[in-house]
Amino acid sequence: MQTYEIPLVPGPVSIPAEVLDAYRVDYGSADMEEEFFDLYGECEAGLQKILETGNDVTIQTGEGMLALWGALKSVLAPGDRVLAVSTGLFGHGIGEMARTAGAEVEILEFANNDVADPDRVRDAALRLRPKLITAVHCETPSGTLNPLGELGAISREVDALFYVDFVASGGGAPVEVDANHIDLGLLGSQKVLSLMPDLSMVSVSPRAWDAVEWVGYGGYDALAPWRTALADRYFPYTHNWHALAGLRVAINRLLHQPIQQVYDQHTTAAALCRQRLQEMGVDLFPVSEAICSPTVTAAWAPDGWTWHELDAALRARGMAVGGNYGDLAGKVFRIGHMGTQADLELVRRGMDVLADVLMGRKT
């Protein structure tokens, strides 16, 4: 198994030892023990604090994509109209996913290196009158952070459900589920929470629960069974007790201090990363630093380097960062400073290595 002294990939991020220790303990059958139900309830309450919501938060077994698929299929019936706000690969992809669920989808495209323009979104929403508006908070391949408040207000104006993928930002940047009118908020365990990629979480508003009940979807990823699962002490499948134990540790790590301090930690680490990149002459990918995410930085591959050359040179020095996908593959690379990796010393060491590698090519 390959490990790196300087892990700066944009997820899955490095897992702290106390989380791994929680996985190593033997547990009983999750559907038979009151101790597990107490643990689930404790984790849900912690996630509600982090996400700033009074809505239910489901915690399901599966990687973050389970949340994206399950939320879509649980609230969409064939022919429902969806407005998918796309500022990159994942925003566009959610629109394509909704199409496979039988929805009539309009994908409102913005540049990959920019964020959504609320005026254009409002115009499209007023024209389309969709049942669902989808958006990605942190578009990870692009390193950008979309405005949630304005989009949430538009969703309410047209009486649409607001579906937000904050897999790569939740816990590292404010998502404010209730204040931003988010009906379906999607989270994964392997980003800021710094867990294995084995849990997916969805905040579900009362409006969204009504849609879930009307649609009646019943697949493995369905939200419906989770509405009363804890109260009924009856889950739709044998849950991952080990992962929930790790999640409790992760939540406690975040909430042992005011959550604003966690956000400030991410912002500071991101600012250092971007400052050092610019000092090296490496161009940031987003059109403005003001729209950069505090959890991941995307930058153009340095002049004279292919991505594969840069990746190999960094790995030879014990550092791992992320490549990219789609139109950005081979052109834009990404540095993940989220969760355990939102660490000034780690980012500083990584930037020192990158500077040495780039300077070595010049000498």
C-alpha positions, 0 to 999 in steps of 0.5 A: 500500500502506497503512503505519502508523507505529504498527503494533499489530495482532495479526498479521500483525505488522510484519516486521523489515528483516533478515527482508525482506532474506532474502526478496530473495535469489535461491535455487535449487530447494529439492528439489535443493540440499543447502543447502536441506535444511541450512537446513530442519534448522537451522530445525527445531532452532531451533523445537524450542528455542523450543517446548521439545520433542524432538518433530519439527517440520514446516515447511510452506508455507501460512498458519497455518490449514494447520497446524490443518487438516492436523493434524486431518485427519492424525489423525482418522478418521470416528467418532473422538471429539473434545473441543474446549475452547472459550473463544472463536471459534477454540476453537469453530471447531476443534471445527467443523473436526473435525466436517467431518473426520467426527469425533464432536465435543463442544464444551465451551464456556466464556465468551469472556472466561474460560479453561478450568476444568480440573475441567470438562474432566476430567469431560467427558474421563472421560465421553467418552474422546476420541481427541483433546482440542483447545485454543487457548493464546492465544484471540486475539479474547478476549486470554486465555491458557489453562492448558496444563499441566492440560489436557495432564495430563488428556489423558494421564489419558484416553489422548487426543492433545492438540492445541494451537493456539499460533499467537498465543503460541508464542515470546511465552509458554512453551508447553513442548510436552514438559512439557505433553504436547502431541502436536500443537502448531500455529504460524504464521509471522505472529505472534511470529515476525514473518514473512509469513503463508506458513509453518505449523509443527506439533510432532508427538509419537511418539504423534501419528505413530502416529495419522498412520500409522494414518489414512493421510491424504494431502492437500496439508496432510497430516503423513505425508510430513514424518516422513521428508522431511528424512532422505529428501531428498524433500519432498511439494512445492517448498518456499518457500526464501525463507520458510525463509531468513526463518524462520532470521533470525526464530529467530536474533532470538529465540534470541540471548538467553535465551528467558525474556528474550523472554517477559519482554519480552512480559509487560512490553509487555503490562503497560504496555498494560493499565495505560495502558488502565485509566488511560484508563478503557478496560475490559479484556475478560477477567474478570481481568488474571491470564488476559490473554495477553502477546501481545495485549490485548482491551478493550471499545470506549470509552464513546461510541465505535463501533469504526469511529469509533475505528479511523478516528480512530487510523488518521488518527493513523498507528496501526493496531489490530485489530477483532474477529469473531463476537459480539465484532465492533464491541464489543471491539478488540485491541492486538497486542504480539507479536514485533517489536511487543513493544516498550515504546516502540512500545506507549507511543507507541500508548497516547499516541495513543489517550489523545489521541484519547479526550481529544479527544472529551471536549474 
